[in-house]
């Protein structure tokens, strides 16, 4: 599957680090550093523009190390980039730590996964098929 990309960042194209990698790291493309104070959020531009084939999406996810070590995560995780969006890719980051975090140009701020998806044909009905879980809600399948 091919995805067209315009790279206006001055950084290398995103690439898979290993043969088993599902995602590619996305880098900040900024002219001034961004300091995220605790509980502060910002849209960080990347300089990347995508043309994703219909039937696919780009999912923007946190980098696990950044989240675990620094408390920095993607606020609307996973963020979805639709096939018909052509604007610059921006990443909504939030600082969930107790310390300020500085983002520099070129920092790896998120990861992106290209995923196939389906479109549903909605069928309106009066009754749904019964299941053992029923309407149990959150945690109704057990704690373990």
ABEGO torsion letter per residue (X at the ends): XBBBBBBAAGBBBBBBABAABABBBBBBBBABBBBBBBGBBBBBBAGBBBBBBBGBBBBBBBBAAAAAAAGBBBABOBBBBBAABABBBBBBBBBABABBBBBBBGBBABBBBBBBBBBBBBBBBABBBBBAAEAAEBGAAEAX
